[in-house]
Structures are given as structure tokens and as C-alpha cells.
């Protein structure tokens, strides 16, 4: 038995097609149903399907009136507010390509994003860090745009570009991942093979609007099914989420493992309407999975994926229990393999987790980087960068990254990017960065540095804060005598945690 799963092919994406039209399929049938509730302990802001569609189509008209044309790129610098998904879908409605970005990025980091993507305009909320640009559009105008005559959906080839998201590259430079309109169609395989989502569900996602995990799992997918999305308001703390889950009768909860860990610190967790939880972004520790079940009586179903293809391996309601290191099974419709040098390895052997190039959810490529795009393929297979093995039962065990990319709360971070930001700090001679475990199931980014004397840690942290998004900033700094290097002089980051601090 070779490590390859060829499930029945998923139905092809219809053509012509528009991502936003697909997401809002049920708006005409369910105009008065609540599509979105932005919840907090003191109440909720509710958006019906009719109101949401009106806002999106009106804002699409507003973007056109502002001078943007189909094919233009719109960089989004918008915080955790409803304007984020409205603008994202409005742009796609009329063929403008949105570039959603994390509000945590610093102005310097956004400048790099703008240099790579060359946006025609930036949509700015006036608060989120943002570089200068010849054309800045304000979210303050979106309330007026929503009242404009609705734009018409622009249908076309499902393979045309719909949006661009960013991921950390192994070179240290972020990569612009281009996704097609068909990406939303492919997410139907996730709904079947991970969510167990129905129209009657009320799905709460703990993340912010501007995280792609939230945007997809927390908003677009529930709307595609005609369900209700619940998003905690800006400022809601993890300790308040159990109360919000209960009050808003959430039936499905989605979060990164770290959120589950924080919620489990609560004295009381009473979730009578919850059917199950969803986890993605990083490997779910068995200790968290088991503790959640013991406290709530509900299961957490885990998924594995990447920015270039979202999730494609998962467990789902009805699946049998899996081993601690198992990611689950390839979702129905997916073609997944565990590759050796070029071909699938026998079951039980370790290799690279890969997905077939025909997958409708796979990216179009990295923007203006054909060589980097091609380097991710081995024949007909797209390489994930993660290693694993397939068991005789068909599920896939996870063995970790094949490179030095770190995982910070569900975000993949290149150590090269962090090292480059820290190196100019006065008095620092060398630096190496990796993620370390500081206690059971808790990992943070640590910076190991060479200097003549101990450097001021608070000054180092302040330096990092002006150059790196918070999730990229080291939480631990340790001075060491020398960097671990191989025979060729290359830094061996996996050897950093073994060094004795001075």
C-alpha cells in the first residue's frame, strides 16, 4: 500500500462563476435571517442576509465610483470590524482584487506588502498602521457607499484571480499567494469533511475578521450554507468566550489551539447548545483535546492545511478516534500523497505531505514569482513543507515542518524575517531565532544572540515592536557564546534550544 489517497473527484466549479455571488447564494431566500452577529457581553450587533448583501453590493458600487476598475488591487488596512468582510466581498463582486492583511502588521511590514503587490489603492480605517499611498480610501465612506445602487456580480472564468493573501516564505520575504474564484467552491470539501455544518448552525469563530482562518471558516463558509456567523467584538477576552458561546447558543466553535487552552482556565464552562469544536492553525495537543472533552462533553475536530490551499486533511463528526499525532483523513474529493524524493512512499514511511495540482482550492501561484511557485511542485504534486506518514487506516500522522518556519499562535513565521529585523540593534553581533516549548503545549518565539555583554531586554522588545507584528516578536531573549553551525557554516536553528545561556 502506497501513501496516496484518491477519493472520488469533487464536482467541478460552475462556469461562469463569482466568489461573492456563491457566498451570498442564500441571501434572497433568507433575507431576514441573521447572517452575522458581532457579540460581546453587553449585547450584539446583528446583520441580516439582506442587509449584508445590500452593504456588499452598495460598497462594490462605491469602489467603482472611487475610480477603481476590474483587475485593480486593493490593499486592506482595516481592523476587527464588519467593514473588513464587507469590503473584501465587495471588491470581488466587481473583479477588484482585495489584499487582506493582519491589523497587527507594522507600517514597515505593510510597506513590503505594498512593494510586492503594487495596489491601486489602500482601504484604511484611519487607525491600523498604514504607509503613505497616492490613493487612500476611507472606511468612513462605506456607510454612504452601502446606500448606493447595488453593483451587479461580475461572472467569469472560475480560474481568474479573486484575492491575494500573504504567507511567510522560507527566504524571509513574505509571499503573495494568489487565489482564484474557485477557491470558495473547493471549500465545500471542508464543509463535508471537517465542519459538519448545516443551515441551522450558529458558528462562532474566536479570531479577528482580518485573519484568513476567521474570514473563511468563521464567515464565508457559514454564509455559503445559509448559517449564522458569530464573531466576538474587538476587545473581547478569551475568558469571556464561554459566556458568549452560551448566550448566543453557538452550536459550533472554531479557534486555534491556544484559544482552547485559555478558555480551559475558566472556572465554569457550560455550553448546552455546542455540538463540537474546530481547530486549525497549528497541531492540536492531545492534552487540550482531552481536557476540552472532559469539561464540555464535546469533541474538537482538527484540520491541516496551508495558505496556498486552506485545509485538506481533517477529522469530522462521525469519524473514529485517531492517535495523538494524527491529522485525520484527506477530505472527500481530495487527492493527497506522502512523497519521498518524487513518488509516494509505502504506508508507514515518513515523507512530505502533498496535494495534487488538480485540487480546485490550490493557489494560482505566488505573485510574480514563477520560479518560487514551480519550486513547490514535485511532478503533479504540490509540497506542503510538512512531513507525515499515512497509516494502514488511511489517516495521516504529523511529524513536523521540513524547514525552519515557526508557528506562532497559528501564524507561520519565517525566522529569517525576525532575524533581519533584530540584527541592526546596537551591540548585537549575531542572532538566531526559533520557537521553543516553555511549558506543556505552549510554544513561543525565542531569540538567541551573541553580544559582548547582556543587552537590555526591554530595549530589544521595544525595537522588535516597531518592526514586527506582535505575533512575530520574540518573547524570550538569551545571550549565548556562539551560534550552532554545520560544517558549511550554516546556522542550525534546531540546535539553538540546546545552547546554555551566558
Secondary structure, DSSP 8 states (H G I E B T S, - for coil): -BSEEE--------SSB-HHHHHTTTTTTTTTSEEEEEEETTEEEEEEHHHHHHHHHHHHHHHHHTT--TT-EEEEE--SSTHHHHHHHHHHHTT-EEEE--TT--HHHHHHHHHHH--SEEEE-SSS-----S-EEEGGGHHHHTTS-------B-TTSEEEEEEE--TTSS-EEEEEETHHHHHTHHHIIIII---TT-EEEE-S-TTSHHIIIIIIIHHHHHT-EEEEE-TT--HHHHHHHHHHTT-SEEEE-HHHHHHHTTSS----TT--EEEE-SS---HHHHHHHHHHHS-EEEEEEEETTTEEEEE--TT-----TTEEEEE-TT-EEEEESSSSB-BTTS-EEEEEETT-TTS-SEETT-HHHHHTTEETTEEEEEEEEEE-TTS-EEEEEESSS-EEETTEEE-HHHHHHHHHTSTTEEEEEEEEEEEETTEEEEEEEEEESS---HHHHHHHHHTTS-GGGS-SEEEE-SS--B-TT--B-GGGGGGS---
